[in-house]
Amino acid sequence: MRAVFDRVSSIIEDAKHKIAHTINNTMVQSYWSIGKEIIEEEQMGQ
């Protein structure tokens, strides 16, 4: 029974790491896009 618990715990931990990685990538992409929009808007106004 302990082996099953350990495998399930491992699956959950792996999922948590994947979720965190996906969220971090999405945040970086979002911030990059926001910065790009701001720069493009500033350049059009000059």
C-alpha positions in Angstrom: 0.0 0.0 0.0 2.9 2.3 0.8 4.2 1.9 -2.8 0.9 3.0 -4.3 0.8 6.0 -2.0 4.4 6.9 -3.1 3.5 6.6 -6.8 0.4 8.7 -6.4 2.3 11.3 -4.4 4.9 11.4 -7.2 2.2 11.9 -9.9 0.8 14.8 -7.9 4.1 16.4 -7.4 5.0 16.1 -11.0 1.7 17.7 -12.0 2.3 20.6 -9.6 5.7 21.2 -11.2 4.2 21.1 -14.7 1.5 23.5 -13.7 4.0 25.9 -12.2 6.2 25.7 -15.3 3.2 26.4 -17.6 2.0 29.3 -15.5 5.5 30.9 -15.5 5.8 30.5 -19.2 2.4 32.0 -19.8 3.2 35.0 -17.5 6.5 35.7 -19.3 4.7 35.5 -22.7 2.0 37.8 -21.4 4.4 40.4 -20.0 6.4 40.3 -23.2 3.3 40.9 -25.2 2.2 43.8 -22.9 5.7 45.4 -23.2 5.6 45.0 -27.0 2.2 46.7 -27.2 3.5 49.6 -25.0 6.6 50.1 -27.1 4.7 50.0 -30.4 2.2 52.5 -29.1 5.0 54.8 -27.9 6.9 54.5 -31.2 3.7 55.4 -33.2 3.3 58.6 -31.1 6.8 59.9 -31.9 
